[in-house]
Amino acid sequence: MGGLLIIVCGFAMVANLPAAVAQDASQRLSRFEYTRPIMGTELKVILYAQDESHAAFAINAILDELEERSLPINNYKPNSEVSKLASLEPGKQQILSVELGELLQESKRWHELSHGAFDVTSGVTLELWNKTRKQKILPTNKETTTALDLSGWHHITLISDDDSRYTISFDKAGLKINVSGIATGYLIDRAMEVLRKQGITSALIDIGGDVIVSNPPPGSSGWKIDVAGLNKSDETQSRIVISNQAVTTSGDLNQFTEIDGIRYSHLIDPTTGTPIPMRISATVIAKRAIDADAAATAIAVLGIQKATPILDSLPIDSVLVLEQEPDREAGKPAPTRRLEWSKNPP
């Protein structure tokens, strides 16, 4: 997943709690920071609490929640529940954990909202292109077609009973589900709920650039976040200020490969089984992190022209999209197209 284009401004993360304390006399709250590796990336937390003990208790509650919730939905662990679905026999029903059931229901909803641009059933296709990036050898047309044939919600039956328990079944063998494009949003939504239960009302949680915030820091109008450009040499494209919202960027600034002089994005169009042809970044703000996460991926796959007609129907607040066609001539990049959209413009 993207999110790597988001730079949280003004924060100097350190390894242990408390990292930094900045007393605000009017609110009698102190600022605490925490960071640690998680799921192949990094967890960052900034929160305002009455004292170190309250902050430490809240951080531990977050860590417990993330550890428990991430176990069944972690595609990077071969023994996780979602990974083991690859061995599910056709026609056999399996009862899902609460986490995986909820996540797949949200994923199916986003598949419909995005007209197929967001598709967690494309696990075989994603594996194929992960192999391509490592070996620097393009897949054959047959390999691409086979991967596409092993994708699609029409092969999957997801049922919820009266107790909100989910059951899944496949109609063919070899299907693989990859929820990495939405799992982080799901997790940080839950983590923020935990903080609220702990009485923490002003906080930021960031996992790998997927960010959710609650109330602004004391004395501030909101949390300030910078959005990077399509190239590492580009200036900051926008500074956004958010509160009680989430923000995610999906793009290929850092994740791509070059084969025979051609640049291939890590963003794969699930309808074609191939990387999207243009440079792009899509930054999405939404009330829920799970919606920002899925929408950023879907919009990045669709591009400006295809995404624009459906934006009003999506459960998001605003979007910033930058896109650029491949270089037409060496040293002469194509112009960057820019879309800024808001559901409630000022």
PATOR-124746 format. One record per residue (C-alpha): chain; residue number from 0; residue in one letter; z, y, x. Coordinates in Angstrom, 1 decimal. Layout:
N
@c:A k:NUM r:A c3:Z c2:Y c1:X
...
# end
This chain:
346
@c:A k:0 r:M c3:0.0 c2:0.0 c1:0.0
@c:A k:1 r:G c3:-0.5 c2:3.6 c1:1.0
@c:A k:2 r:G c3:2.1 c2:6.2 c1:0.9
@c:A k:3 r:L c3:1.7 c2:6.7 c1:4.6
@c:A k:4 r:L c3:0.3 c2:10.1 c1:4.1
@c:A k:5 r:I c3:3.5 c2:11.5 c1:2.7
@c:A k:6 r:I c3:5.7 c2:13.4 c1:5.1
@c:A k:7 r:V c3:9.2 c2:14.3 c1:3.9
@c:A k:8 r:C c3:9.9 c2:17.7 c1:5.3
@c:A k:9 r:G c3:13.0 c2:18.9 c1:7.0
@c:A k:10 r:F c3:14.7 c2:15.5 c1:7.3
@c:A k:11 r:A c3:15.8 c2:14.0 c1:10.7
@c:A k:12 r:M c3:16.6 c2:10.4 c1:9.9
@c:A k:13 r:V c3:19.0 c2:8.4 c1:12.1
@c:A k:14 r:A c3:20.1 c2:4.9 c1:12.3
@c:A k:15 r:N c3:23.6 c2:4.8 c1:10.9
@c:A k:16 r:L c3:25.5 c2:6.4 c1:8.1
@c:A k:17 r:P c3:26.5 c2:9.2 c1:8.2
@c:A k:18 r:A c3:23.5 c2:10.7 c1:10.0
@c:A k:19 r:A c3:23.9 c2:14.3 c1:9.2
@c:A k:20 r:V c3:26.4 c2:16.2 c1:7.1
@c:A k:21 r:A c3:25.7 c2:19.7 c1:5.7
@c:A k:22 r:Q c3:28.4 c2:21.1 c1:3.6
@c:A k:23 r:D c3:27.5 c2:23.1 c1:0.5
@c:A k:24 r:A c3:30.6 c2:25.0 c1:-0.5
@c:A k:25 r:S c3:29.5 c2:25.9 c1:-4.0
@c:A k:26 r:Q c3:28.9 c2:22.3 c1:-5.0
@c:A k:27 r:R c3:31.4 c2:20.7 c1:-2.6
@c:A k:28 r:L c3:28.9 c2:18.1 c1:-1.7
@c:A k:29 r:S c3:27.8 c2:16.9 c1:1.7
@c:A k:30 r:R c3:24.5 c2:15.5 c1:2.8
@c:A k:31 r:F c3:24.2 c2:12.0 c1:4.1
@c:A k:32 r:E c3:21.2 c2:10.2 c1:5.6
@c:A k:33 r:Y c3:20.6 c2:6.5 c1:6.2
@c:A k:34 r:T c3:17.6 c2:4.5 c1:7.5
@c:A k:35 r:R c3:16.9 c2:0.9 c1:8.3
@c:A k:36 r:P c3:14.0 c2:-1.6 c1:8.5
@c:A k:37 r:I c3:13.0 c2:-3.3 c1:5.2
@c:A k:38 r:M c3:10.0 c2:-5.4 c1:4.1
@c:A k:39 r:G c3:8.0 c2:-4.6 c1:7.2
@c:A k:40 r:T c3:8.5 c2:-0.9 c1:6.8
@c:A k:41 r:E c3:11.4 c2:1.5 c1:6.7
@c:A k:42 r:L c3:14.0 c2:2.5 c1:4.1
@c:A k:43 r:K c3:15.2 c2:6.1 c1:4.1
@c:A k:44 r:V c3:17.9 c2:7.5 c1:1.9
@c:A k:45 r:I c3:19.2 c2:11.0 c1:1.6
@c:A k:46 r:L c3:22.0 c2:11.7 c1:-0.8
@c:A k:47 r:Y c3:24.6 c2:14.3 c1:-1.6
@c:A k:48 r:A c3:28.1 c2:13.0 c1:-2.2
@c:A k:49 r:Q c3:31.7 c2:14.2 c1:-2.2
@c:A k:50 r:D c3:32.6 c2:12.4 c1:0.9
@c:A k:51 r:E c3:31.6 c2:9.7 c1:3.4
@c:A k:52 r:S c3:33.4 c2:6.9 c1:1.5
@c:A k:53 r:H c3:31.5 c2:7.7 c1:-1.7
@c:A k:54 r:A c3:28.2 c2:7.9 c1:0.2
@c:A k:55 r:A c3:28.8 c2:4.6 c1:2.1
@c:A k:56 r:F c3:29.7 c2:2.8 c1:-1.2
@c:A k:57 r:A c3:26.5 c2:4.1 c1:-2.8
@c:A k:58 r:I c3:24.3 c2:3.1 c1:0.1
@c:A k:59 r:N c3:25.8 c2:-0.4 c1:0.1
@c:A k:60 r:A c3:25.1 c2:-0.7 c1:-3.6
@c:A k:61 r:I c3:21.4 c2:0.2 c1:-2.9
@c:A k:62 r:L c3:21.1 c2:-2.4 c1:-0.2
@c:A k:63 r:D c3:22.6 c2:-5.1 c1:-2.4
@c:A k:64 r:E c3:20.2 c2:-4.2 c1:-5.2
@c:A k:65 r:L c3:17.1 c2:-4.1 c1:-2.9
@c:A k:66 r:E c3:18.0 c2:-7.4 c1:-1.3
@c:A k:67 r:E c3:18.4 c2:-9.2 c1:-4.6
@c:A k:68 r:R c3:15.5 c2:-7.6 c1:-6.4
@c:A k:69 r:S c3:13.0 c2:-8.0 c1:-3.5
@c:A k:70 r:L c3:13.6 c2:-11.7 c1:-2.9
@c:A k:71 r:P c3:11.3 c2:-13.1 c1:-5.7
@c:A k:72 r:I c3:8.5 c2:-10.4 c1:-5.3
@c:A k:73 r:N c3:8.0 c2:-10.2 c1:-1.6
@c:A k:74 r:N c3:4.5 c2:-11.3 c1:-0.7
@c:A k:75 r:Y c3:5.3 c2:-11.1 c1:3.0
@c:A k:76 r:K c3:7.7 c2:-14.1 c1:2.6
@c:A k:77 r:P c3:5.9 c2:-17.5 c1:2.2
@c:A k:78 r:N c3:8.9 c2:-19.0 c1:0.4
@c:A k:79 r:S c3:9.3 c2:-16.2 c1:-2.2
@c:A k:80 r:E c3:8.7 c2:-16.8 c1:-5.9
@c:A k:81 r:V c3:5.5 c2:-14.8 c1:-6.0
@c:A k:82 r:S c3:4.1 c2:-16.6 c1:-2.9
@c:A k:83 r:K c3:4.9 c2:-20.0 c1:-4.3
@c:A k:84 r:L c3:2.8 c2:-19.3 c1:-7.4
@c:A k:85 r:A c3:-0.2 c2:-20.1 c1:-5.3
@c:A k:86 r:S c3:0.7 c2:-23.8 c1:-5.6
@c:A k:87 r:L c3:1.2 c2:-23.7 c1:-9.4
@c:A k:88 r:E c3:-0.9 c2:-26.5 c1:-11.0
@c:A k:89 r:P c3:-3.5 c2:-25.5 c1:-13.6
@c:A k:90 r:G c3:-2.1 c2:-25.8 c1:-17.1
@c:A k:91 r:K c3:1.5 c2:-26.0 c1:-16.0
@c:A k:92 r:Q c3:3.9 c2:-23.4 c1:-17.3
@c:A k:93 r:Q c3:6.6 c2:-21.8 c1:-15.0
@c:A k:94 r:I c3:9.5 c2:-19.6 c1:-16.1
@c:A k:95 r:L c3:9.7 c2:-16.5 c1:-14.0
@c:A k:96 r:S c3:12.6 c2:-14.5 c1:-12.7
@c:A k:97 r:V c3:13.4 c2:-11.3 c1:-14.4
@c:A k:98 r:E c3:12.0 c2:-9.3 c1:-11.5
@c:A k:99 r:L c3:8.7 c2:-11.1 c1:-11.2
@c:A k:100 r:G c3:8.2 c2:-11.3 c1:-14.9
@c:A k:101 r:E c3:8.8 c2:-7.5 c1:-15.4
@c:A k:102 r:L c3:6.6 c2:-6.7 c1:-12.4
@c:A k:103 r:L c3:3.7 c2:-8.8 c1:-13.6
@c:A k:104 r:Q c3:3.9 c2:-7.3 c1:-17.1
@c:A k:105 r:E c3:3.7 c2:-3.8 c1:-15.6
@c:A k:106 r:S c3:0.8 c2:-5.0 c1:-13.3
@c:A k:107 r:K c3:-1.1 c2:-6.3 c1:-16.3
@c:A k:108 r:R c3:-0.5 c2:-3.0 c1:-18.1
@c:A k:109 r:W c3:-1.9 c2:-1.1 c1:-15.1
@c:A k:110 r:H c3:-4.9 c2:-3.4 c1:-14.9
@c:A k:111 r:E c3:-5.8 c2:-2.3 c1:-18.4
@c:A k:112 r:L c3:-5.0 c2:1.4 c1:-17.9
@c:A k:113 r:S c3:-7.1 c2:1.5 c1:-14.7
@c:A k:114 r:H c3:-10.1 c2:-0.4 c1:-16.2
@c:A k:115 r:G c3:-9.6 c2:-3.2 c1:-13.7
@c:A k:116 r:A c3:-9.2 c2:-1.0 c1:-10.6
@c:A k:117 r:F c3:-5.6 c2:-2.1 c1:-10.1
@c:A k:118 r:D c3:-5.5 c2:-5.9 c1:-10.0
@c:A k:119 r:V c3:-2.7 c2:-8.0 c1:-8.5
@c:A k:120 r:T c3:-4.7 c2:-11.2 c1:-9.2
@c:A k:121 r:S c3:-6.9 c2:-10.4 c1:-6.2
@c:A k:122 r:G c3:-4.7 c2:-12.1 c1:-3.7
@c:A k:123 r:V c3:-7.4 c2:-14.3 c1:-2.3
@c:A k:124 r:T c3:-9.7 c2:-11.3 c1:-1.8
@c:A k:125 r:L c3:-7.0 c2:-9.4 c1:0.0
@c:A k:126 r:E c3:-6.3 c2:-12.4 c1:2.3
@c:A k:127 r:L c3:-9.9 c2:-12.6 c1:3.1
@c:A k:128 r:W c3:-10.1 c2:-9.0 c1:4.2
@c:A k:129 r:N c3:-6.8 c2:-9.2 c1:6.1
@c:A k:130 r:K c3:-8.4 c2:-12.0 c1:8.1
@c:A k:131 r:T c3:-11.5 c2:-9.8 c1:8.6
@c:A k:132 r:R c3:-9.4 c2:-7.0 c1:10.0
@c:A k:133 r:K c3:-7.7 c2:-9.4 c1:12.4
@c:A k:134 r:Q c3:-10.8 c2:-11.3 c1:13.6
@c:A k:135 r:K c3:-13.3 c2:-8.4 c1:13.4
@c:A k:136 r:I c3:-15.8 c2:-10.8 c1:11.6
@c:A k:137 r:L c3:-17.2 c2:-9.8 c1:8.2
@c:A k:138 r:P c3:-16.9 c2:-12.3 c1:5.4
@c:A k:139 r:T c3:-20.0 c2:-14.0 c1:4.2
@c:A k:140 r:N c3:-21.4 c2:-13.4 c1:0.7
@c:A k:141 r:K c3:-20.2 c2:-16.9 c1:-0.3
@c:A k:142 r:E c3:-16.7 c2:-16.2 c1:0.9
@c:A k:143 r:T c3:-16.6 c2:-12.9 c1:-1.1
@c:A k:144 r:T c3:-18.0 c2:-14.6 c1:-4.2
@c:A k:145 r:T c3:-15.5 c2:-17.5 c1:-3.9
@c:A k:146 r:A c3:-12.6 c2:-15.0 c1:-3.6
@c:A k:147 r:L c3:-13.8 c2:-13.1 c1:-6.6
@c:A k:148 r:D c3:-14.0 c2:-16.3 c1:-8.6
@c:A k:149 r:L c3:-10.3 c2:-16.9 c1:-7.8
@c:A k:150 r:S c3:-9.3 c2:-13.6 c1:-9.3
@c:A k:151 r:G c3:-8.9 c2:-12.2 c1:-12.7
@c:A k:152 r:W c3:-6.3 c2:-11.9 c1:-15.5
@c:A k:153 r:H c3:-8.5 c2:-14.0 c1:-17.7
@c:A k:154 r:H c3:-7.3 c2:-17.0 c1:-15.6
@c:A k:155 r:I c3:-3.7 c2:-16.2 c1:-16.3
@c:A k:156 r:T c3:-1.4 c2:-16.5 c1:-19.3
@c:A k:157 r:L c3:1.7 c2:-14.4 c1:-19.2
@c:A k:158 r:I c3:4.1 c2:-14.8 c1:-22.2
@c:A k:159 r:S c3:7.4 c2:-13.1 c1:-23.0
@c:A k:160 r:D c3:9.9 c2:-14.7 c1:-25.4
@c:A k:161 r:D c3:12.5 c2:-13.1 c1:-27.6
@c:A k:162 r:D c3:15.0 c2:-13.1 c1:-24.7
@c:A k:163 r:S c3:12.5 c2:-11.2 c1:-22.5
@c:A k:164 r:R c3:12.0 c2:-14.2 c1:-20.3
@c:A k:165 r:Y c3:8.5 c2:-14.5 c1:-19.0
@c:A k:166 r:T c3:6.4 c2:-17.7 c1:-18.5
@c:A k:167 r:I c3:3.2 c2:-17.9 c1:-16.5
@c:A k:168 r:S c3:0.4 c2:-20.4 c1:-16.3
@c:A k:169 r:F c3:-3.0 c2:-20.6 c1:-14.6
@c:A k:170 r:D c3:-6.2 c2:-22.2 c1:-15.9
@c:A k:171 r:K c3:-7.5 c2:-23.1 c1:-12.4
@c:A k:172 r:A c3:-6.1 c2:-23.9 c1:-8.9
@c:A k:173 r:G c3:-6.2 c2:-21.6 c1:-5.9
@c:A k:174 r:L c3:-5.2 c2:-18.3 c1:-7.6
@c:A k:175 r:K c3:-3.0 c2:-16.0 c1:-5.6
@c:A k:176 r:I c3:-1.0 c2:-13.0 c1:-6.9
@c:A k:177 r:N c3:-0.3 c2:-10.1 c1:-4.6
@c:A k:178 r:V c3:2.1 c2:-7.5 c1:-6.0
@c:A k:179 r:S c3:2.5 c2:-5.4 c1:-2.8
@c:A k:180 r:G c3:0.7 c2:-2.5 c1:-4.4
@c:A k:181 r:I c3:3.4 c2:-2.0 c1:-7.0
@c:A k:182 r:A c3:6.5 c2:-3.8 c1:-5.8
@c:A k:183 r:T c3:7.8 c2:-0.9 c1:-3.8
@c:A k:184 r:G c3:7.7 c2:1.4 c1:-6.8
@c:A k:185 r:Y c3:9.5 c2:-1.2 c1:-8.9
@c:A k:186 r:L c3:12.2 c2:-1.5 c1:-6.2
@c:A k:187 r:I c3:12.9 c2:2.2 c1:-5.7
@c:A k:188 r:D c3:13.1 c2:2.8 c1:-9.4
@c:A k:189 r:R c3:15.9 c2:0.2 c1:-9.6
@c:A k:190 r:A c3:17.6 c2:1.6 c1:-6.5
@c:A k:191 r:M c3:17.7 c2:5.1 c1:-8.0
@c:A k:192 r:E c3:19.2 c2:3.7 c1:-11.2
@c:A k:193 r:V c3:22.0 c2:2.2 c1:-9.0
@c:A k:194 r:L c3:22.7 c2:5.6 c1:-7.4
@c:A k:195 r:R c3:23.0 c2:7.2 c1:-10.8
@c:A k:196 r:K c3:25.5 c2:4.6 c1:-11.8
@c:A k:197 r:Q c3:27.4 c2:5.5 c1:-8.7
@c:A k:198 r:G c3:27.6 c2:9.1 c1:-9.8
@c:A k:199 r:I c3:25.0 c2:10.3 c1:-7.2
@c:A k:200 r:T c3:22.8 c2:12.8 c1:-9.0
@c:A k:201 r:S c3:21.0 c2:14.4 c1:-6.0
@c:A k:202 r:A c3:19.1 c2:11.9 c1:-3.8
@c:A k:203 r:L c3:15.9 c2:10.8 c1:-2.2
@c:A k:204 r:I c3:14.8 c2:7.2 c1:-1.6
@c:A k:205 r:D c3:11.8 c2:6.5 c1:0.5
@c:A k:206 r:I c3:10.3 c2:3.0 c1:1.4
@c:A k:207 r:G c3:7.2 c2:3.3 c1:3.6
@c:A k:208 r:G c3:6.2 c2:6.6 c1:2.1
@c:A k:209 r:D c3:6.8 c2:5.7 c1:-1.6
@c:A k:210 r:V c3:9.3 c2:8.3 c1:-2.6
@c:A k:211 r:I c3:11.6 c2:8.8 c1:-5.6
@c:A k:212 r:V c3:14.0 c2:11.8 c1:-6.1
@c:A k:213 r:S c3:16.6 c2:12.8 c1:-8.6
@c:A k:214 r:N c3:18.1 c2:16.3 c1:-8.9
@c:A k:215 r:P c3:17.3 c2:18.9 c1:-6.2
@c:A k:216 r:P c3:19.7 c2:19.3 c1:-3.3
@c:A k:217 r:P c3:22.4 c2:21.8 c1:-4.0
@c:A k:218 r:G c3:21.0 c2:25.4 c1:-3.8
@c:A k:219 r:S c3:17.4 c2:24.2 c1:-3.8
@c:A k:220 r:S c3:14.6 c2:24.2 c1:-6.4
@c:A k:221 r:G c3:13.4 c2:20.7 c1:-5.5
@c:A k:222 r:W c3:12.6 c2:18.2 c1:-2.8
@c:A k:223 r:K c3:9.7 c2:19.4 c1:-0.6
@c:A k:224 r:I c3:7.1 c2:16.9 c1:0.5
@c:A k:225 r:D c3:3.9 c2:17.5 c1:2.5
@c:A k:226 r:V c3:0.6 c2:15.7 c1:1.9
@c:A k:227 r:A c3:-1.5 c2:15.0 c1:4.9
@c:A k:228 r:G c3:-5.3 c2:15.1 c1:5.1
@c:A k:229 r:L c3:-7.9 c2:12.4 c1:5.6
@c:A k:230 r:N c3:-7.8 c2:12.7 c1:9.4
@c:A k:231 r:K c3:-4.8 c2:12.8 c1:11.6
@c:A k:232 r:S c3:-6.0 c2:16.1 c1:13.0
@c:A k:233 r:D c3:-6.2 c2:17.8 c1:9.6
@c:A k:234 r:E c3:-3.7 c2:20.4 c1:8.6
@c:A k:235 r:T c3:-1.2 c2:19.7 c1:5.8
@c:A k:236 r:Q c3:-3.3 c2:19.7 c1:2.5
@c:A k:237 r:S c3:-0.5 c2:20.6 c1:0.1
@c:A k:238 r:R c3:3.3 c2:21.1 c1:-0.1
@c:A k:239 r:I c3:4.7 c2:19.8 c1:-3.3
@c:A k:240 r:V c3:8.1 c2:20.4 c1:-4.8
@c:A k:241 r:I c3:9.5 c2:17.7 c1:-7.1
@c:A k:242 r:S c3:12.7 c2:16.7 c1:-8.9
@c:A k:243 r:N c3:13.5 c2:13.7 c1:-11.0
@c:A k:244 r:Q c3:10.0 c2:12.3 c1:-10.1
@c:A k:245 r:A c3:8.3 c2:9.9 c1:-7.8
@c:A k:246 r:V c3:5.3 c2:10.4 c1:-5.5
@c:A k:247 r:T c3:3.1 c2:8.0 c1:-3.7
@c:A k:248 r:T c3:-0.1 c2:8.4 c1:-1.6
@c:A k:249 r:S c3:-2.7 c2:5.6 c1:-1.3
@c:A k:250 r:G c3:-5.3 c2:6.1 c1:1.5
@c:A k:251 r:D c3:-6.8 c2:4.8 c1:4.6
@c:A k:252 r:L c3:-5.6 c2:7.3 c1:7.2
@c:A k:253 r:N c3:-3.8 c2:4.6 c1:9.2
@c:A k:254 r:Q c3:-5.1 c2:1.3 c1:7.7
@c:A k:255 r:F c3:-8.7 c2:0.5 c1:8.4
@c:A k:256 r:T c3:-10.8 c2:-1.5 c1:10.9
@c:A k:257 r:E c3:-14.1 c2:-0.9 c1:12.7
@c:A k:258 r:I c3:-16.7 c2:-3.7 c1:13.0
@c:A k:259 r:D c3:-20.0 c2:-3.0 c1:14.8
@c:A k:260 r:G c3:-19.4 c2:0.7 c1:14.6
@c:A k:261 r:I c3:-18.7 c2:0.8 c1:10.9
@c:A k:262 r:R c3:-15.4 c2:1.8 c1:9.4
@c:A k:263 r:Y c3:-13.9 c2:-0.5 c1:6.7
@c:A k:264 r:S c3:-11.0 c2:0.7 c1:4.6
@c:A k:265 r:H c3:-8.0 c2:-1.5 c1:3.8
@c:A k:266 r:L c3:-8.5 c2:-0.5 c1:0.1
@c:A k:267 r:I c3:-10.4 c2:-3.2 c1:-1.7
@c:A k:268 r:D c3:-12.3 c2:-2.8 c1:-4.9
@c:A k:269 r:P c3:-11.2 c2:-5.8 c1:-7.0
@c:A k:270 r:T c3:-14.3 c2:-5.7 c1:-9.1
@c:A k:271 r:T c3:-16.6 c2:-6.1 c1:-6.0
@c:A k:272 r:G c3:-14.4 c2:-7.8 c1:-3.5
@c:A k:273 r:T c3:-15.3 c2:-5.3 c1:-0.8
@c:A k:274 r:P c3:-13.7 c2:-2.3 c1:0.7
@c:A k:275 r:I c3:-14.3 c2:1.1 c1:-0.9
@c:A k:276 r:P c3:-17.1 c2:2.9 c1:0.9
@c:A k:277 r:M c3:-15.6 c2:6.4 c1:1.3
@c:A k:278 r:R c3:-12.6 c2:8.0 c1:3.0
@c:A k:279 r:I c3:-10.0 c2:8.8 c1:0.4
@c:A k:280 r:S c3:-6.4 c2:9.6 c1:-0.3
@c:A k:281 r:A c3:-4.8 c2:9.8 c1:-3.7
@c:A k:282 r:T c3:-1.4 c2:11.4 c1:-4.1
@c:A k:283 r:V c3:0.2 c2:10.8 c1:-7.5
@c:A k:284 r:I c3:3.4 c2:12.3 c1:-9.0
@c:A k:285 r:A c3:5.0 c2:10.5 c1:-12.0
@c:A k:286 r:K c3:8.3 c2:10.1 c1:-13.7
@c:A k:287 r:R c3:8.6 c2:6.5 c1:-12.5
@c:A k:288 r:A c3:7.9 c2:5.2 c1:-9.0
@c:A k:289 r:I c3:6.2 c2:2.1 c1:-10.4
@c:A k:290 r:D c3:3.6 c2:4.3 c1:-12.2
@c:A k:291 r:A c3:3.0 c2:6.5 c1:-9.1
@c:A k:292 r:D c3:2.6 c2:3.4 c1:-7.0
@c:A k:293 r:A c3:0.0 c2:1.7 c1:-9.2
@c:A k:294 r:A c3:-1.8 c2:4.9 c1:-10.1
@c:A k:295 r:A c3:-2.3 c2:5.9 c1:-6.5
@c:A k:296 r:T c3:-3.9 c2:2.6 c1:-5.7
@c:A k:297 r:A c3:-6.1 c2:2.6 c1:-8.8
@c:A k:298 r:I c3:-7.3 c2:6.2 c1:-8.3
@c:A k:299 r:A c3:-8.1 c2:5.6 c1:-4.7
@c:A k:300 r:V c3:-10.2 c2:2.6 c1:-5.6
@c:A k:301 r:L c3:-12.0 c2:4.5 c1:-8.4
@c:A k:302 r:G c3:-12.7 c2:7.7 c1:-6.5
@c:A k:303 r:I c3:-12.9 c2:11.1 c1:-8.1
@c:A k:304 r:Q c3:-15.9 c2:10.6 c1:-10.3
@c:A k:305 r:K c3:-14.6 c2:7.4 c1:-12.0
@c:A k:306 r:A c3:-11.0 c2:8.4 c1:-12.1
@c:A k:307 r:T c3:-11.3 c2:11.8 c1:-13.7
@c:A k:308 r:P c3:-12.2 c2:10.6 c1:-17.2
@c:A k:309 r:I c3:-9.1 c2:8.4 c1:-17.5
@c:A k:310 r:L c3:-6.4 c2:10.7 c1:-16.0
@c:A k:311 r:D c3:-5.3 c2:12.0 c1:-19.3
@c:A k:312 r:S c3:-4.5 c2:8.5 c1:-20.5
@c:A k:313 r:L c3:-2.3 c2:7.6 c1:-17.5
@c:A k:314 r:P c3:1.5 c2:7.9 c1:-17.5
@c:A k:315 r:I c3:1.5 c2:10.3 c1:-14.6
@c:A k:316 r:D c3:2.2 c2:14.0 c1:-14.1
@c:A k:317 r:S c3:-0.3 c2:15.1 c1:-11.4
@c:A k:318 r:V c3:-2.8 c2:14.0 c1:-8.9
@c:A k:319 r:L c3:-4.3 c2:15.3 c1:-5.6
@c:A k:320 r:V c3:-7.4 c2:13.4 c1:-4.4
@c:A k:321 r:L c3:-9.3 c2:14.0 c1:-1.2
@c:A k:322 r:E c3:-12.5 c2:12.0 c1:-0.6
@c:A k:323 r:Q c3:-15.3 c2:12.0 c1:2.0
@c:A k:324 r:E c3:-18.4 c2:10.0 c1:2.3
@c:A k:325 r:P c3:-19.0 c2:8.1 c1:5.5
@c:A k:326 r:D c3:-20.3 c2:10.3 c1:8.4
@c:A k:327 r:R c3:-24.0 c2:10.9 c1:7.9
@c:A k:328 r:E c3:-24.6 c2:11.8 c1:11.5
@c:A k:329 r:A c3:-22.5 c2:11.2 c1:14.6
@c:A k:330 r:G c3:-20.0 c2:14.1 c1:15.0
@c:A k:331 r:K c3:-21.0 c2:15.6 c1:11.7
@c:A k:332 r:P c3:-18.6 c2:14.5 c1:9.0
@c:A k:333 r:A c3:-19.5 c2:14.9 c1:5.4
@c:A k:334 r:P c3:-17.7 c2:17.6 c1:3.4
@c:A k:335 r:T c3:-14.4 c2:16.7 c1:1.8
@c:A k:336 r:R c3:-14.2 c2:16.7 c1:-2.0
@c:A k:337 r:R c3:-10.9 c2:17.7 c1:-3.6
@c:A k:338 r:L c3:-9.5 c2:17.1 c1:-7.1
@c:A k:339 r:E c3:-6.2 c2:18.6 c1:-8.3
@c:A k:340 r:W c3:-5.2 c2:17.6 c1:-11.8
@c:A k:341 r:S c3:-2.0 c2:18.1 c1:-13.8
@c:A k:342 r:K c3:-1.1 c2:16.8 c1:-17.2
@c:A k:343 r:N c3:0.8 c2:20.1 c1:-17.9
@c:A k:344 r:P c3:-0.9 c2:22.8 c1:-15.8
@c:A k:345 r:P c3:1.0 c2:26.0 c1:-15.2
# end
